[in-house]
């Protein structure tokens, strides 16, 4: 059976998006002791048939509790997987939102090959549900921002090696970068078309970061007053390039002609960088 990001194994689960009305940037792990007490109380009350006594806020929901007798996995007590296939989420005020709620990382994870899923999840070995649900503690959240295409390619070449966080970062020092993955994934994809070799090479991270900085000047190539501009995220272009336009270059609106011209310039710069970086083919 295919593994999911929210329920990778029997030891932990992700409940970062529950309840789905929590404040932006909220981290359960900052209030671990309080939340654990709430989860225990919710779980015991639900077992006794007591439901909905407290108002749902951005921090709590009476249906959020422990899913196993050992109090390890956290999730929705009303979910169909917990109730013989019956979906009971209509019993909370935000039932429809609960059904829809997902995150960009979960959507990206579903596009991974099974080998890539297992490889990435090895980086979360040893985490409990609180650490696994934290973007600050779980490296998988950030790494998924580089895109499923990259991870499927890397897993194909070397998914059987460098399992676990220590071995992974030693083998691929590039991923210690502080760059935003979504903002720079398009550039990295252009650098690893021939294979994962550059990600293992000392100094590649610094040289790649310098390339990203130099490309910021490309936004100055835009005409100051161009008609027919559209929001960059709505253009019929590769999603990773649209993220690059919006998140790295800071371009919210642009014409299709301008976007294509910029894409051509970016591709040329990346190809030149690749030629300088590695004269021959990568292994």
C-alpha positions as CSV (number, residue, x, y, z in Angstrom):
1,X,0.0,0.0,0.0
2,X,1.3,3.5,-0.9
3,X,2.6,5.4,2.1
4,X,1.3,8.9,2.8
5,X,3.1,11.9,4.2
6,X,0.6,12.4,7.0
7,X,0.7,8.8,8.1
8,X,4.2,7.4,7.2
9,X,4.2,4.5,9.8
10,X,2.7,3.2,13.0
11,X,5.0,5.3,15.2
12,X,4.0,8.8,14.1
13,X,1.6,11.0,12.1
14,X,1.4,14.6,10.9
15,X,-1.3,16.8,12.4
16,X,0.2,20.2,11.3
17,X,-3.0,21.2,9.5
18,X,-5.4,20.2,12.3
19,X,-7.6,22.0,13.3
20,X,-7.7,23.7,9.9
21,X,-8.5,27.2,11.4
22,X,-5.2,27.5,13.4
23,X,-3.3,30.8,13.1
24,X,-0.8,31.1,10.3
25,X,2.6,29.8,11.4
26,X,1.3,28.0,14.4
27,X,3.5,25.2,15.7
28,X,2.0,22.5,18.0
29,X,5.5,21.7,19.3
30,X,5.8,25.1,21.0
31,X,3.0,24.1,23.3
32,X,3.7,20.4,23.5
33,X,2.8,19.8,27.1
34,X,-0.5,21.7,26.9
35,X,-1.5,20.0,23.6
36,X,-0.6,16.5,24.9
37,X,-2.9,17.0,27.9
38,X,-5.7,18.3,25.6
39,X,-5.2,15.3,23.3
40,X,-5.5,12.8,26.2
41,X,-8.6,14.5,27.4
42,X,-10.2,14.5,24.0
43,X,-9.3,10.9,23.4
44,X,-10.8,9.7,26.7
45,X,-13.9,11.9,26.3
46,X,-14.5,10.5,22.7
47,X,-14.2,6.9,24.0
48,X,-16.9,7.7,26.6
49,X,-19.1,9.1,23.8
50,X,-18.7,12.7,25.0
51,X,-18.3,14.9,22.0
52,X,-18.3,18.6,21.3
53,X,-18.3,20.1,24.8
54,X,-15.7,22.8,24.0
55,X,-15.7,25.4,21.3
56,X,-13.3,24.8,18.4
57,X,-10.6,27.4,18.1
58,X,-7.5,27.8,16.0
59,X,-5.6,25.9,18.7
60,X,-7.9,23.0,19.6
61,X,-10.7,20.8,18.4
62,X,-12.5,18.2,20.5
63,X,-12.1,15.6,17.7
64,X,-8.3,15.9,17.6
65,X,-6.8,13.1,19.7
66,X,-4.6,10.0,19.8
67,X,-5.3,7.3,17.2
68,X,-3.5,4.4,19.0
69,X,-3.6,3.0,22.5
70,X,0.1,3.9,23.0
71,X,-0.6,7.6,22.5
72,X,1.9,8.0,19.6
73,X,-0.1,8.9,16.5
74,X,-2.2,12.1,16.5
75,X,-5.1,12.8,14.2
76,X,-8.9,13.2,13.6
77,X,-11.0,10.9,15.7
78,X,-13.9,11.4,13.2
79,X,-11.9,10.4,10.1
80,X,-13.4,7.4,8.2
81,X,-10.1,5.4,8.7
82,X,-10.9,5.5,12.5
83,X,-14.5,4.6,12.2
84,X,-14.9,1.6,9.9
85,X,-15.2,3.8,6.8
86,X,-17.8,6.1,8.2
87,X,-16.9,9.8,7.8
88,X,-18.1,11.6,10.9
89,X,-16.4,14.9,10.3
90,X,-19.8,16.6,9.7
91,X,-20.1,16.6,13.5
92,X,-17.8,19.6,13.7
93,X,-18.4,23.1,12.4
94,X,-15.6,22.9,10.0
95,X,-16.2,19.4,8.6
96,X,-16.1,20.4,4.9
97,X,-12.8,22.3,5.5
98,X,-11.4,19.3,7.3
99,X,-12.1,17.1,4.2
100,X,-10.4,19.6,1.9
101,X,-7.5,20.5,4.0
102,X,-4.1,19.5,2.7
103,X,-0.7,21.1,2.2
104,X,1.6,21.7,-0.8
105,X,4.1,19.2,0.6
106,X,1.4,16.4,0.8
107,X,0.4,17.1,-2.8
108,X,4.1,16.9,-3.9
109,X,4.6,13.7,-1.9
110,X,1.8,12.0,-3.8
111,X,3.7,12.6,-7.0
112,X,6.8,10.7,-5.8
113,X,7.8,7.2,-6.9
114,X,7.6,4.8,-4.0
115,X,11.4,4.6,-3.8
116,X,11.6,8.4,-3.5
117,X,9.0,8.4,-0.8
118,X,10.8,5.9,1.3
119,X,14.1,7.7,0.8
120,X,12.8,11.0,2.0
121,X,10.9,9.5,4.9
122,X,14.2,8.0,6.1
123,X,15.2,11.5,7.0
124,X,12.4,11.7,9.6
125,X,13.4,8.4,11.4
126,X,13.2,8.8,15.1
127,X,10.8,11.7,15.1
128,X,7.7,11.6,17.2
129,X,4.3,13.0,16.0
130,X,5.1,16.4,17.4
131,X,8.5,16.8,15.8
132,X,7.3,15.2,12.6
133,X,4.4,17.7,12.4
134,X,6.8,20.6,12.8
135,X,8.3,22.4,9.8
136,X,11.1,23.5,12.0
137,X,12.0,19.9,13.1
138,X,11.0,17.8,10.1
139,X,13.4,18.3,7.2
140,X,11.0,16.5,4.7
141,X,8.7,19.6,4.6
142,X,11.5,21.8,3.3
143,X,13.1,19.3,1.0
144,X,9.8,18.6,-0.8
145,X,9.8,22.2,-2.0
146,X,12.5,21.3,-4.5
147,X,9.8,19.4,-6.4
148,X,8.8,15.8,-7.0
149,X,10.7,15.7,-10.3
150,X,14.0,16.3,-8.6
151,X,13.5,13.6,-5.9
152,X,12.3,11.0,-8.4
153,X,15.4,11.6,-10.4
154,X,17.7,11.5,-7.4
155,X,16.1,8.4,-6.0
156,X,16.5,6.7,-9.3
157,X,20.2,7.4,-9.3
158,X,21.0,7.0,-5.6
159,X,17.9,6.3,-3.5
160,X,19.5,3.2,-2.0
161,X,22.3,5.2,-0.4
162,X,22.6,8.0,2.2
163,X,19.5,6.9,4.1
164,X,18.9,8.9,7.4
165,X,19.6,12.5,8.0
166,X,23.3,12.2,8.9
167,X,24.3,10.2,5.9
168,X,22.1,12.2,3.6
169,X,23.5,15.6,4.4
170,X,27.0,14.3,4.3
171,X,26.4,12.9,0.8
172,X,24.5,15.9,-0.4
173,X,25.9,19.0,1.4
174,X,24.0,21.2,-1.1
175,X,20.7,20.7,0.9
176,X,22.1,22.6,3.8
177,X,21.4,25.7,1.8
178,X,19.2,28.4,3.3
179,X,17.7,29.2,-0.1
180,X,13.9,28.9,-0.4
181,X,13.3,25.6,-2.3
182,X,10.2,26.7,-4.2
183,X,11.9,30.0,-5.3
184,X,14.9,28.2,-6.7
185,X,13.7,24.7,-7.8
186,X,13.6,25.7,-11.4
187,X,17.3,26.7,-11.4
188,X,18.3,23.5,-9.6
189,X,16.4,21.3,-12.0
190,X,18.4,22.9,-14.9
191,X,21.7,22.0,-13.0
192,X,20.9,18.3,-12.5
193,X,19.5,17.2,-15.8
194,X,22.6,15.1,-16.4
195,X,22.6,13.5,-12.9
196,X,23.0,14.2,-9.2
197,X,26.8,14.7,-9.2
198,X,26.8,18.5,-8.6
199,X,24.8,18.1,-5.4
200,X,27.6,16.0,-3.9
201,X,30.4,18.3,-5.0
202,X,32.1,20.5,-2.4
203,X,31.5,24.2,-3.1
204,X,28.6,23.7,-5.4
205,X,26.1,25.1,-2.9
206,X,28.0,28.4,-2.6
207,X,28.4,28.7,-6.4
208,X,24.7,28.0,-7.0
209,X,23.8,30.6,-4.4
210,X,26.0,33.1,-6.2
211,X,24.2,32.3,-9.5
212,X,20.8,32.9,-7.8
213,X,22.0,36.3,-6.6
214,X,23.3,37.3,-10.0
215,X,20.0,36.4,-11.7
216,X,18.1,38.9,-9.6
217,X,19.1,41.6,-12.0
218,X,17.0,40.0,-14.8
219,X,13.9,41.6,-13.4
220,X,15.4,45.0,-14.5
221,X,15.1,43.8,-18.1
222,X,11.3,44.3,-18.0
223,X,9.7,47.2,-19.8
224,X,8.6,49.8,-17.4
225,X,5.1,50.1,-18.9
226,X,3.9,47.0,-20.8
227,X,0.3,46.4,-21.7
228,X,-1.4,43.1,-21.3
229,X,0.3,42.0,-18.1
230,X,-1.1,39.0,-16.3
231,X,-0.5,37.6,-12.9
232,X,2.7,35.5,-13.2
233,X,1.2,32.5,-11.4
234,X,-1.6,32.2,-14.0
235,X,0.7,32.0,-17.1
236,X,0.8,28.8,-19.2
237,X,4.4,28.1,-18.1
238,X,6.1,25.4,-16.0
239,X,5.0,25.7,-12.4
240,X,8.6,25.8,-11.1
241,X,9.5,28.7,-13.4
242,X,6.4,30.6,-12.3
243,X,7.5,30.2,-8.7
244,X,10.9,31.5,-9.7
245,X,9.4,34.6,-11.3
246,X,7.2,35.3,-8.3
247,X,9.2,34.2,-5.3
248,X,12.8,34.9,-6.4
249,X,12.5,37.8,-8.9
250,X,9.5,39.3,-7.2
251,X,7.5,39.6,-10.4
252,X,3.8,39.4,-9.7
253,X,2.6,40.7,-13.1
254,X,4.2,40.2,-16.5
255,X,3.2,39.7,-20.1
256,X,3.7,36.3,-21.7
257,X,6.3,37.7,-24.2
258,X,8.3,39.2,-21.3
259,X,8.1,35.9,-19.4
260,X,9.3,33.9,-22.3
261,X,12.1,36.3,-22.9
262,X,13.1,36.0,-19.3
263,X,12.9,32.2,-19.4
264,X,15.2,32.2,-22.4
265,X,17.7,34.4,-20.5
266,X,17.5,32.2,-17.4
267,X,18.0,29.0,-19.4
268,X,21.0,30.5,-21.1
269,X,22.6,31.5,-17.8
270,X,22.0,28.1,-16.2
271,X,23.4,26.3,-19.2
272,X,26.5,28.5,-19.1
273,X,26.8,27.9,-15.4
274,X,26.6,24.1,-16.0
275,X,29.3,24.3,-18.7
276,X,31.6,26.1,-16.3
277,X,30.8,23.9,-13.4
278,X,31.3,20.6,-15.0
279,X,33.2,20.3,-18.3
280,X,32.1,16.7,-18.9
281,X,29.0,14.6,-18.2
282,X,28.1,14.0,-14.6
283,X,28.0,10.5,-13.2
